[in-house]
Amino acid sequence: MEIPPKSPDGSDKFPQCKELIPSNTASTLCTSSRSESVWTSTSRSKWEIYHKPVIVVSVGAATFLFGTVITSLSCFLPHNKSVYKMCGPAFLSLGLMLLVCGLVWIPIIRKKQKQRQKSQFLQSLKSFFFNR
């Protein structure tokens, strides 16, 4: 077995070992879960639901427009023409990719919201009939 090194002041106490205190596994799993539970009834605003795809769409549109400007500069400015011709299409494609990903993400979230609402409704029906 490996012997742990002593702390700088000579004591055997480790401040980082405080993080390793065992906890109740069930509560840890519930609090560390990234997905929403079916049993939580907290309603979220539209911004909380759609803020990530809206940000991706806006960054994609801005990058696409920047790529359009850079590409058009290669037509109007004679110096550094090769740089504009290389960077412009790269920004165009990156912006288009982010734009499409964000636009596809929105219907996926809508579908998940409908499924979650149906699931909550079915859970409430089950609890109503089976808890009597």
KOLBALO-748601 format. One record per atom (N, C-alpha, C, CB): residue number from 1; residue in three letters; x negated, y, z. Coordinates in steps of 0.2 Angstrom, whole numbers, plus 5000, padded with zeros to 4 digits. Atoms other than C-alpha are relative to their C-alpha. Glycine has a CB too. Layout:
! residues N
<atom NUM; ALA; <X; Y; Z>>
...
This chain:
! residues 132
<atom 1; MET; <4996; 4994; 5000>>
<atom 1; MET; <5000; 5000; 5000>>
<atom 1; MET; <4996; 5006; 5000>>
<atom 1; MET; <5005; 5000; 5006>>
<atom 2; GLU; <5003; 4993; 5000>>
<atom 2; GLU; <4995; 5018; 4997>>
<atom 2; GLU; <5001; 5004; 5006>>
<atom 2; GLU; <5002; 5003; 4993>>
<atom 3; ILE; <5000; 4996; 4994>>
<atom 3; ILE; <4991; 5029; 5012>>
<atom 3; ILE; <5001; 5007; 4997>>
<atom 3; ILE; <4994; 4999; 5004>>
<atom 4; PRO; <4999; 4993; 5002>>
<atom 4; PRO; <4999; 5046; 5009>>
<atom 4; PRO; <4995; 5005; 5003>>
<atom 4; PRO; <5007; 5002; 5002>>
<atom 5; PRO; <5004; 4995; 4997>>
<atom 5; PRO; <4987; 5061; 5011>>
<atom 5; PRO; <5003; 5004; 5005>>
<atom 5; PRO; <4997; 5004; 4995>>
<atom 6; LYS; <4997; 4996; 4995>>
<atom 6; LYS; <4988; 5072; 5026>>
<atom 6; LYS; <5001; 5007; 4997>>
<atom 6; LYS; <4995; 5000; 5006>>
<atom 7; SER; <4999; 4993; 5003>>
<atom 7; SER; <4994; 5090; 5024>>
<atom 7; SER; <4994; 5004; 5002>>
<atom 7; SER; <5007; 5002; 5004>>
<atom 8; PRO; <5006; 4996; 4998>>
<atom 8; PRO; <4981; 5104; 5025>>
<atom 8; PRO; <4999; 5002; 5007>>
<atom 8; PRO; <5001; 5006; 4996>>
<atom 9; ASP; <5002; 4998; 4993>>
<atom 9; ASP; <4984; 5108; 5043>>
<atom 9; ASP; <4999; 4994; 5004>>
<atom 9; ASP; <5007; 5003; 5003>>
<atom 10; GLY; <5002; 5006; 4996>>
<atom 10; GLY; <4980; 5090; 5048>>
<atom 10; GLY; <5006; 4996; 5003>>
<atom 10; GLY; <4996; 5002; 5005>>
<atom 11; SER; <4994; 5004; 4997>>
<atom 11; SER; <4998; 5084; 5053>>
<atom 11; SER; <5002; 4996; 4995>>
<atom 11; SER; <5005; 5005; 5002>>
<atom 12; ASP; <4997; 5005; 5005>>
<atom 12; ASP; <5007; 5070; 5045>>
<atom 12; ASP; <5006; 5002; 4997>>
<atom 12; ASP; <5000; 4993; 5004>>
<atom 13; LYS; <4993; 4998; 5002>>
<atom 13; LYS; <5022; 5080; 5041>>
<atom 13; LYS; <4999; 5003; 4993>>
<atom 13; LYS; <5003; 5005; 5004>>
<atom 14; PHE; <5000; 4998; 5007>>
<atom 14; PHE; <5026; 5083; 5023>>
<atom 14; PHE; <5006; 5005; 4998>>
<atom 14; PHE; <4999; 4995; 4995>>
<atom 15; PRO; <4994; 4996; 5001>>
<atom 15; PRO; <5038; 5098; 5018>>
<atom 15; PRO; <5004; 4997; 4994>>
<atom 15; PRO; <4998; 5007; 4999>>
<atom 16; GLN; <4996; 5003; 5006>>
<atom 16; GLN; <5042; 5089; 5001>>
<atom 16; GLN; <5004; 4994; 5002>>
<atom 16; GLN; <4995; 4999; 4995>>
<atom 17; CYS; <4996; 5006; 4999>>
<atom 17; CYS; <5048; 5074; 5010>>
<atom 17; CYS; <5007; 5001; 5003>>
<atom 17; CYS; <4996; 4996; 5006>>
<atom 18; LYS; <4993; 4998; 4998>>
<atom 18; LYS; <5063; 5083; 5017>>
<atom 18; LYS; <5005; 4999; 4994>>
<atom 18; LYS; <5000; 5007; 5002>>
<atom 19; GLU; <4996; 5001; 5006>>
<atom 19; GLU; <5070; 5082; 4999>>
<atom 19; GLU; <5003; 4992; 5000>>
<atom 19; GLU; <4997; 5002; 4994>>
<atom 20; LEU; <4999; 5007; 5001>>
<atom 20; LEU; <5070; 5063; 5001>>
<atom 20; LEU; <5004; 4997; 5005>>
<atom 20; LEU; <4994; 4996; 4999>>
<atom 21; ILE; <4995; 5003; 4995>>
<atom 21; ILE; <5083; 5061; 5015>>
<atom 21; ILE; <5005; 4997; 4996>>
<atom 21; ILE; <5002; 5006; 5004>>
<atom 22; PRO; <4995; 5003; 5004>>
<atom 22; PRO; <5095; 5048; 5010>>
<atom 22; PRO; <5007; 5003; 5002>>
<atom 22; PRO; <5000; 4992; 5003>>
<atom 23; SER; <4993; 4997; 5000>>
<atom 23; SER; <5113; 5054; 5007>>
<atom 23; SER; <5005; 4994; 4998>>
<atom 23; SER; <5000; 5006; 4996>>
<atom 24; ASN; <4995; 5004; 5002>>
<atom 24; ASN; <5129; 5046; 5004>>
<atom 24; ASN; <5001; 4999; 4993>>
<atom 24; ASN; <5007; 5003; 5003>>
<atom 25; THR; <5000; 5001; 5007>>
<atom 25; THR; <5129; 5039; 4987>>
<atom 25; THR; <5006; 5002; 4996>>
<atom 25; THR; <4998; 4992; 4998>>
<atom 26; ALA; <4994; 4998; 5004>>
<atom 26; ALA; <5147; 5041; 4982>>
<atom 26; ALA; <5001; 5008; 5000>>
<atom 26; ALA; <5006; 4997; 5004>>
<atom 27; SER; <4999; 4992; 5001>>
<atom 27; SER; <5147; 5060; 4986>>
<atom 27; SER; <4995; 5003; 4996>>
<atom 27; SER; <4999; 5003; 5007>>
<atom 28; THR; <5006; 4997; 5005>>
<atom 28; THR; <5130; 5062; 4977>>
<atom 28; THR; <5002; 4999; 4993>>
<atom 28; THR; <4994; 4996; 5002>>
<atom 29; LEU; <4998; 5001; 5007>>
<atom 29; LEU; <5137; 5054; 4962>>
<atom 29; LEU; <5006; 5005; 4998>>
<atom 29; LEU; <5003; 4993; 4999>>
<atom 30; CYS; <4994; 4995; 5002>>
<atom 30; CYS; <5153; 5065; 4962>>
<atom 30; CYS; <4997; 5007; 4999>>
<atom 30; CYS; <5005; 5000; 5005>>
<atom 31; THR; <5002; 4993; 5000>>
<atom 31; THR; <5144; 5081; 4965>>
<atom 31; THR; <4995; 5001; 4994>>
<atom 31; THR; <4996; 5002; 5006>>
<atom 32; SER; <5005; 5000; 5005>>
<atom 32; SER; <5130; 5077; 4952>>
<atom 32; SER; <5003; 4999; 4993>>
<atom 32; SER; <4994; 4996; 5002>>
<atom 33; SER; <4997; 5002; 5007>>
<atom 33; SER; <5142; 5072; 4938>>
<atom 33; SER; <5001; 5006; 4996>>
<atom 33; SER; <5007; 4996; 5001>>
<atom 34; ARG; <5000; 4995; 5005>>
<atom 34; ARG; <5141; 5083; 4923>>
<atom 34; ARG; <5007; 5001; 4997>>
<atom 34; ARG; <4995; 5000; 4995>>
<atom 35; SER; <4993; 4999; 5004>>
<atom 35; SER; <5158; 5079; 4916>>
<atom 35; SER; <5005; 5001; 5006>>
<atom 35; SER; <5002; 4993; 4997>>
<atom 36; GLU; <4995; 4998; 4995>>
<atom 36; GLU; <5174; 5085; 4924>>
<atom 36; GLU; <5004; 4994; 5002>>
<atom 36; GLU; <5005; 5005; 4997>>
<atom 37; SER; <4996; 5006; 4998>>
<atom 37; SER; <5184; 5073; 4934>>
<atom 37; SER; <5007; 5001; 4998>>
<atom 37; SER; <5000; 5000; 5008>>
<atom 38; VAL; <4993; 5000; 5002>>
<atom 38; VAL; <5202; 5069; 4929>>
<atom 38; VAL; <5004; 5003; 5006>>
<atom 38; VAL; <5002; 4993; 4998>>
<atom 39; TRP; <4996; 4998; 4995>>
<atom 39; TRP; <5208; 5073; 4946>>
<atom 39; TRP; <4999; 5007; 5002>>
<atom 39; TRP; <4998; 4996; 5006>>
<atom 40; THR; <5000; 4993; 4998>>
<atom 40; THR; <5202; 5091; 4947>>
<atom 40; THR; <5005; 5004; 4996>>
<atom 40; THR; <4993; 5002; 4998>>
<atom 41; SER; <4994; 4996; 5003>>
<atom 41; SER; <5216; 5103; 4943>>
<atom 41; SER; <4998; 5007; 4999>>
<atom 41; SER; <5006; 4999; 5004>>
<atom 42; THR; <5002; 4993; 5001>>
<atom 42; THR; <5206; 5119; 4942>>
<atom 42; THR; <5000; 5002; 4992>>
<atom 42; THR; <4993; 5001; 5002>>
<atom 43; SER; <4999; 4998; 5007>>
<atom 43; SER; <5211; 5128; 4926>>
<atom 43; SER; <4994; 5005; 4999>>
<atom 43; SER; <5007; 5004; 4999>>
<atom 44; ARG; <5006; 4996; 5003>>
<atom 44; ARG; <5197; 5136; 4916>>
<atom 44; ARG; <5002; 5005; 4995>>
<atom 44; ARG; <4994; 4996; 4998>>
<atom 45; SER; <4998; 4995; 5005>>
<atom 45; SER; <5198; 5152; 4906>>
<atom 45; SER; <4997; 4998; 4993>>
<atom 45; SER; <4997; 5007; 5002>>
<atom 46; LYS; <5002; 5002; 5007>>
<atom 46; LYS; <5196; 5151; 4887>>
<atom 46; LYS; <4993; 5001; 4999>>
<atom 46; LYS; <5004; 5004; 4995>>
<atom 47; TRP; <5007; 4999; 5001>>
<atom 47; TRP; <5179; 5159; 4888>>
<atom 47; TRP; <4996; 4995; 5003>>
<atom 47; TRP; <4998; 5007; 5004>>
<atom 48; GLU; <5004; 5005; 4997>>
<atom 48; GLU; <5173; 5146; 4900>>
<atom 48; GLU; <5000; 4993; 4996>>
<atom 48; GLU; <5003; 4998; 5007>>
<atom 49; ILE; <4999; 5006; 5004>>
<atom 49; ILE; <5179; 5132; 4888>>
<atom 49; ILE; <4996; 5001; 4994>>
<atom 49; ILE; <5007; 4999; 4999>>
<atom 50; TYR; <5002; 4999; 5007>>
<atom 50; TYR; <5173; 5140; 4872>>
<atom 50; TYR; <4993; 5004; 5000>>
<atom 50; TYR; <5005; 5003; 4996>>
<atom 51; HIS; <5005; 4995; 5000>>
<atom 51; HIS; <5158; 5151; 4877>>
<atom 51; HIS; <4994; 4997; 4996>>
<atom 51; HIS; <4998; 5002; 5007>>
<atom 52; LYS; <5006; 5003; 5003>>
<atom 52; LYS; <5144; 5138; 4871>>
<atom 52; LYS; <5001; 5000; 4992>>
<atom 52; LYS; <4999; 4993; 5002>>
<atom 53; PRO; <5000; 5000; 5007>>
<atom 53; PRO; <5151; 5136; 4853>>
<atom 53; PRO; <5001; 5007; 4997>>
<atom 53; PRO; <5006; 4996; 4998>>
<atom 54; VAL; <4999; 4993; 5002>>
<atom 54; VAL; <5155; 5155; 4852>>
<atom 54; VAL; <4993; 5002; 4999>>
<atom 54; VAL; <5004; 5004; 5004>>
<atom 55; ILE; <5007; 4998; 5000>>
<atom 55; ILE; <5137; 5158; 4856>>
<atom 55; ILE; <4996; 4997; 4994>>
<atom 55; ILE; <4996; 4999; 5007>>
<atom 56; VAL; <5004; 5004; 5006>>
<atom 56; VAL; <5130; 5145; 4843>>
<atom 56; VAL; <5003; 5003; 4994>>
<atom 56; VAL; <5002; 4993; 5001>>
<atom 57; VAL; <4997; 4998; 5006>>
<atom 57; VAL; <5142; 5152; 4830>>
<atom 57; VAL; <4997; 5007; 4999>>
<atom 57; VAL; <5007; 5001; 5000>>
<atom 58; SER; <5003; 4994; 5001>>
<atom 58; SER; <5136; 5170; 4833>>
<atom 58; SER; <4993; 5000; 4999>>
<atom 58; SER; <5001; 5004; 5006>>
<atom 59; VAL; <5007; 5000; 5001>>
<atom 59; VAL; <5118; 5166; 4834>>
<atom 59; VAL; <4998; 4997; 4992>>
<atom 59; VAL; <4996; 4995; 5005>>
<atom 60; GLY; <5000; 5002; 5006>>
<atom 60; GLY; <5120; 5156; 4818>>
<atom 60; GLY; <5002; 5005; 4994>>
<atom 60; GLY; <5004; 4994; 4999>>
<atom 61; ALA; <4998; 4995; 5005>>
<atom 61; ALA; <5129; 5170; 4809>>
<atom 61; ALA; <4994; 5005; 4999>>
<atom 61; ALA; <5006; 5003; 5002>>
<atom 62; ALA; <5005; 4995; 5000>>
<atom 62; ALA; <5115; 5182; 4814>>
<atom 62; ALA; <4994; 4998; 4997>>
<atom 62; ALA; <4998; 5002; 5007>>
<atom 63; THR; <5006; 5003; 5004>>
<atom 63; THR; <5101; 5171; 4808>>
<atom 63; THR; <5002; 4999; 4993>>
<atom 63; THR; <4999; 4993; 5003>>
<atom 64; PHE; <4999; 5000; 5007>>
<atom 64; PHE; <5110; 5168; 4792>>
<atom 64; PHE; <5000; 5007; 4997>>
<atom 64; PHE; <5007; 4997; 4999>>
<atom 65; LEU; <5000; 4993; 5003>>
<atom 65; LEU; <5112; 5187; 4789>>
<atom 65; LEU; <4993; 5002; 5000>>
<atom 65; LEU; <5004; 5004; 5004>>
<atom 66; PHE; <5007; 4998; 5000>>
<atom 66; PHE; <5094; 5189; 4794>>
<atom 66; PHE; <4996; 4997; 4994>>
<atom 66; PHE; <4996; 4998; 5006>>
<atom 67; GLY; <5003; 5003; 5006>>
<atom 67; GLY; <5089; 5176; 4781>>
<atom 67; GLY; <5002; 5003; 4993>>
<atom 67; GLY; <5002; 4992; 5000>>
<atom 68; THR; <4998; 4997; 5006>>
<atom 68; THR; <5099; 5184; 4768>>
<atom 68; THR; <4996; 5007; 4999>>
<atom 68; THR; <5008; 5002; 5000>>
<atom 69; VAL; <5003; 4994; 5001>>
<atom 69; VAL; <5091; 5201; 4771>>
<atom 69; VAL; <4992; 4998; 4998>>
<atom 69; VAL; <5000; 5004; 5007>>
<atom 70; ILE; <5007; 5002; 5001>>
<atom 70; ILE; <5073; 5193; 4771>>
<atom 70; ILE; <5000; 4997; 4993>>
<atom 70; ILE; <4998; 4994; 5005>>
<atom 71; THR; <5001; 5002; 5006>>
<atom 71; THR; <5077; 5184; 4755>>
<atom 71; THR; <5001; 5005; 4995>>
<atom 71; THR; <5006; 4994; 4999>>
<atom 72; SER; <4999; 4995; 5005>>
<atom 72; SER; <5084; 5199; 4746>>
<atom 72; SER; <4994; 5005; 5000>>
<atom 72; SER; <5006; 5004; 5002>>
<atom 73; LEU; <5006; 4996; 5001>>
<atom 73; LEU; <5068; 5209; 4751>>
<atom 73; LEU; <4995; 4997; 4995>>
<atom 73; LEU; <4997; 5000; 5007>>
<atom 74; SER; <5005; 5003; 5005>>
<atom 74; SER; <5058; 5197; 4740>>
<atom 74; SER; <5002; 5002; 4993>>
<atom 74; SER; <5000; 4992; 5001>>
<atom 75; CYS; <4998; 4997; 5006>>
<atom 75; CYS; <5068; 5204; 4726>>
<atom 75; CYS; <4998; 5007; 4999>>
<atom 75; CYS; <5007; 4999; 4998>>
<atom 76; PHE; <5001; 4993; 5000>>
<atom 76; PHE; <5065; 5222; 4730>>
<atom 76; PHE; <4993; 5003; 5001>>
<atom 76; PHE; <5005; 5004; 5004>>
<atom 77; LEU; <5007; 4998; 4998>>
<atom 77; LEU; <5048; 5223; 4738>>
<atom 77; LEU; <4995; 4996; 4996>>
<atom 77; LEU; <4999; 5000; 5007>>
<atom 78; PRO; <5005; 5004; 5004>>
<atom 78; PRO; <5033; 5218; 4727>>
<atom 78; PRO; <4994; 4997; 5004>>
<atom 78; PRO; <4997; 5005; 4995>>
<atom 79; HIS; <5005; 5002; 4996>>
<atom 79; HIS; <5021; 5216; 4741>>
<atom 79; HIS; <5002; 4995; 5005>>
<atom 79; HIS; <4996; 5005; 5004>>
<atom 80; ASN; <4999; 5006; 4995>>
<atom 80; ASN; <5021; 5200; 4753>>
<atom 80; ASN; <5006; 4996; 4997>>
<atom 80; ASN; <5002; 5003; 5007>>
<atom 81; LYS; <4994; 5004; 5003>>
<atom 81; LYS; <5034; 5192; 4740>>
<atom 81; LYS; <5000; 4993; 5002>>
<atom 81; LYS; <4999; 5001; 4993>>
<atom 82; SER; <5000; 5007; 4999>>
<atom 82; SER; <5028; 5175; 4744>>
<atom 82; SER; <5002; 4998; 5007>>
<atom 82; SER; <4993; 4997; 4999>>
<atom 83; VAL; <4997; 5001; 4993>>
<atom 83; VAL; <5031; 5177; 4763>>
<atom 83; VAL; <5007; 5000; 5000>>
<atom 83; VAL; <4996; 5005; 5004>>
<atom 84; TYR; <4993; 4999; 5000>>
<atom 84; TYR; <5048; 5183; 4760>>
<atom 84; TYR; <5004; 4994; 4997>>
<atom 84; TYR; <5002; 5006; 4996>>
<atom 85; LYS; <4997; 5005; 5004>>
<atom 85; LYS; <5052; 5169; 4748>>
<atom 85; LYS; <4999; 4993; 5004>>
<atom 85; LYS; <4997; 4999; 4993>>
<atom 86; MET; <5001; 5006; 4996>>
<atom 86; MET; <5046; 5156; 4761>>
<atom 86; MET; <5004; 5001; 5006>>
<atom 86; MET; <4993; 4999; 5002>>
<atom 87; CYS; <4996; 4999; 4994>>
<atom 87; CYS; <5054; 5164; 4777>>
<atom 87; CYS; <5007; 5000; 4999>>
<atom 87; CYS; <4997; 5006; 5003>>
<atom 88; GLY; <4993; 4999; 5002>>
<atom 88; GLY; <5070; 5169; 4769>>
<atom 88; GLY; <5005; 4994; 5000>>
<atom 88; GLY; <5001; 5004; 4994>>
<atom 89; PRO; <4996; 5006; 5001>>
<atom 89; PRO; <5077; 5152; 4764>>
<atom 89; PRO; <5000; 4996; 5007>>
<atom 89; PRO; <4998; 4996; 4995>>
<atom 90; ALA; <5000; 5003; 4994>>
<atom 90; ALA; <5071; 5145; 4781>>
<atom 90; ALA; <5005; 5002; 5005>>
<atom 90; ALA; <4993; 5000; 5003>>
<atom 91; PHE; <4995; 4997; 4995>>
<atom 91; PHE; <5081; 5157; 4791>>
<atom 91; PHE; <5008; 4999; 4997>>
<atom 91; PHE; <4999; 5008; 5000>>
<atom 92; LEU; <4993; 5001; 5003>>
<atom 92; LEU; <5096; 5155; 4779>>
<atom 92; LEU; <5002; 4993; 5002>>
<atom 92; LEU; <5000; 5000; 4992>>
<atom 93; SER; <4998; 5007; 4998>>
<atom 93; SER; <5096; 5136; 4782>>
<atom 93; SER; <5001; 4999; 5007>>
<atom 93; SER; <4995; 4995; 4997>>
<atom 94; LEU; <4999; 5001; 4993>>
<atom 94; LEU; <5094; 5137; 4800>>
<atom 94; LEU; <5006; 5004; 5003>>
<atom 94; LEU; <4994; 5003; 5004>>
<atom 95; GLY; <4994; 4996; 4998>>
<atom 95; GLY; <5108; 5150; 4802>>
<atom 95; GLY; <5006; 4996; 4998>>
<atom 95; GLY; <5000; 5007; 4997>>
<atom 96; LEU; <4995; 5003; 5002>>
<atom 96; LEU; <5119; 5140; 4791>>
<atom 96; LEU; <5001; 4993; 5004>>
<atom 96; LEU; <4999; 4998; 4993>>
<atom 97; MET; <4999; 5006; 4996>>
<atom 97; MET; <5116; 5124; 4801>>
<atom 97; MET; <5003; 5002; 5007>>
<atom 97; MET; <4993; 4997; 5001>>
<atom 98; LEU; <4997; 4998; 4993>>
<atom 98; LEU; <5120; 5133; 4818>>
<atom 98; LEU; <5007; 5002; 4999>>
<atom 98; LEU; <4996; 5006; 5003>>
<atom 99; LEU; <4993; 4998; 5002>>
<atom 99; LEU; <5135; 5141; 4810>>
<atom 99; LEU; <5005; 4994; 4999>>
<atom 99; LEU; <5000; 5005; 4994>>
<atom 100; VAL; <4996; 5005; 5001>>
<atom 100; VAL; <5142; 5125; 4804>>
<atom 100; VAL; <5001; 4995; 5007>>
<atom 100; VAL; <4997; 4995; 4995>>
<atom 101; CYS; <4999; 5003; 4993>>
<atom 101; CYS; <5138; 5116; 4821>>
<atom 101; CYS; <5005; 5003; 5005>>
<atom 101; CYS; <4993; 4999; 5003>>
<atom 102; GLY; <4995; 4996; 4995>>
<atom 102; GLY; <5147; 5129; 4831>>
<atom 102; GLY; <5007; 5000; 4997>>
<atom 102; GLY; <4998; 5007; 5000>>
<atom 103; LEU; <4993; 5000; 5003>>
<atom 103; LEU; <5162; 5129; 4819>>
<atom 103; LEU; <5003; 4993; 5001>>
<atom 103; LEU; <5000; 5002; 4993>>
<atom 104; VAL; <4998; 5007; 5000>>
<atom 104; VAL; <5163; 5110; 4820>>
<atom 104; VAL; <5001; 4998; 5008>>
<atom 104; VAL; <4995; 4995; 4997>>
<atom 105; TRP; <5000; 5001; 4993>>
<atom 105; TRP; <5161; 5110; 4839>>
<atom 105; TRP; <5007; 5003; 5003>>
<atom 105; TRP; <4994; 5004; 5004>>
<atom 106; ILE; <4994; 4997; 4997>>
<atom 106; ILE; <5177; 5121; 4842>>
<atom 106; ILE; <5006; 4995; 5000>>
<atom 106; ILE; <5002; 5006; 4996>>
<atom 107; PRO; <4995; 5004; 5000>>
<atom 107; PRO; <5189; 5108; 4836>>
<atom 107; PRO; <4999; 4993; 5004>>
<atom 107; PRO; <5002; 4997; 4993>>
<atom 108; ILE; <5002; 5006; 4995>>
<atom 108; ILE; <5180; 5094; 4846>>
<atom 108; ILE; <5002; 5002; 5007>>
<atom 108; ILE; <4993; 4998; 4999>>
<atom 109; ILE; <4998; 4998; 4993>>
<atom 109; ILE; <5183; 5104; 4862>>
<atom 109; ILE; <5007; 5000; 5000>>
<atom 109; ILE; <4997; 5007; 5001>>
<atom 110; ARG; <4993; 5000; 5000>>
<atom 110; ARG; <5201; 5107; 4857>>
<atom 110; ARG; <5003; 4993; 5001>>
<atom 110; ARG; <5003; 5003; 4994>>
<atom 111; LYS; <4997; 5007; 4999>>
<atom 111; LYS; <5204; 5088; 4855>>
<atom 111; LYS; <4998; 4997; 5007>>
<atom 111; LYS; <4996; 4996; 4995>>
<atom 112; LYS; <5002; 5003; 4994>>
<atom 112; LYS; <5195; 5084; 4871>>
<atom 112; LYS; <5005; 5003; 5006>>
<atom 112; LYS; <4993; 5002; 5002>>
<atom 113; GLN; <4996; 4997; 4996>>
<atom 113; GLN; <5206; 5097; 4880>>
<atom 113; GLN; <5007; 4997; 5000>>
<atom 113; GLN; <5001; 5008; 4999>>
<atom 114; LYS; <4993; 5003; 5001>>
<atom 114; LYS; <5222; 5089; 4873>>
<atom 114; LYS; <5000; 4993; 5004>>
<atom 114; LYS; <5002; 4999; 4993>>
<atom 115; GLN; <5000; 5006; 4997>>
<atom 115; GLN; <5216; 5072; 4879>>
<atom 115; GLN; <4999; 5000; 5007>>
<atom 115; GLN; <4993; 4996; 4997>>
<atom 116; ARG; <5001; 4999; 4993>>
<atom 116; ARG; <5211; 5078; 4896>>
<atom 116; ARG; <5007; 5002; 5003>>
<atom 116; ARG; <4995; 5006; 5002>>
<atom 117; GLN; <4993; 4998; 4997>>
<atom 117; GLN; <5229; 5086; 4898>>
<atom 117; GLN; <5004; 4994; 5000>>
<atom 117; GLN; <5003; 5005; 4996>>
<atom 118; LYS; <4996; 5006; 5000>>
<atom 118; LYS; <5237; 5069; 4893>>
<atom 118; LYS; <4998; 4996; 5005>>
<atom 118; LYS; <4999; 4997; 4993>>
<atom 119; SER; <5002; 5004; 4994>>
<atom 119; SER; <5226; 5060; 4905>>
<atom 119; SER; <5002; 5002; 5007>>
<atom 119; SER; <4992; 4999; 4999>>
<atom 120; GLN; <4998; 4998; 4994>>
<atom 120; GLN; <5230; 5071; 4919>>
<atom 120; GLN; <5008; 4999; 5001>>
<atom 120; GLN; <4999; 5008; 5001>>
<atom 121; PHE; <4992; 5002; 5000>>
<atom 121; PHE; <5249; 5069; 4915>>
<atom 121; PHE; <5001; 4993; 5002>>
<atom 121; PHE; <5003; 5002; 4994>>
<atom 122; LEU; <4999; 5007; 4999>>
<atom 122; LEU; <5247; 5050; 4915>>
<atom 122; LEU; <4998; 4998; 5007>>
<atom 122; LEU; <4996; 4996; 4995>>
<atom 123; GLN; <5003; 5002; 4993>>
<atom 123; GLN; <5237; 5050; 4931>>
<atom 123; GLN; <5006; 5003; 5005>>
<atom 123; GLN; <4994; 5004; 5002>>
<atom 124; SER; <4995; 4997; 4995>>
<atom 124; SER; <5251; 5061; 4940>>
<atom 124; SER; <5006; 4995; 4999>>
<atom 124; SER; <5002; 5007; 4998>>
<atom 125; LEU; <4995; 5004; 5000>>
<atom 125; LEU; <5264; 5049; 4933>>
<atom 125; LEU; <4999; 4993; 5004>>
<atom 125; LEU; <5002; 4998; 4993>>
<atom 126; LYS; <5002; 5006; 4996>>
<atom 126; LYS; <5255; 5034; 4940>>
<atom 126; LYS; <5000; 5001; 5007>>
<atom 126; LYS; <4993; 4997; 4997>>
<atom 127; SER; <5000; 4999; 4993>>
<atom 127; SER; <5252; 5041; 4956>>
<atom 127; SER; <5007; 5001; 5003>>
<atom 127; SER; <4996; 5007; 5002>>
<atom 128; PHE; <4993; 4999; 4998>>
<atom 128; PHE; <5271; 5046; 4957>>
<atom 128; PHE; <5003; 4993; 5001>>
<atom 128; PHE; <5003; 5004; 4995>>
<atom 129; PHE; <4997; 5006; 5000>>
<atom 129; PHE; <5277; 5029; 4953>>
<atom 129; PHE; <4997; 4994; 5005>>
<atom 129; PHE; <5001; 4997; 4993>>
<atom 130; PHE; <5003; 5005; 4996>>
<atom 130; PHE; <5264; 5018; 4962>>
<atom 130; PHE; <4999; 5001; 5007>>
<atom 130; PHE; <4994; 4998; 4997>>
<atom 131; ASN; <5002; 4998; 4993>>
<atom 131; ASN; <5262; 5028; 4978>>
<atom 131; ASN; <5007; 5000; 5004>>
<atom 131; ASN; <4997; 5006; 5000>>
<atom 132; ARG; <4994; 5000; 4996>>
<atom 132; ARG; <5280; 5025; 4984>>
<atom 132; ARG; <5000; 4994; 5004>>
<atom 132; ARG; <5006; 5000; 4995>>
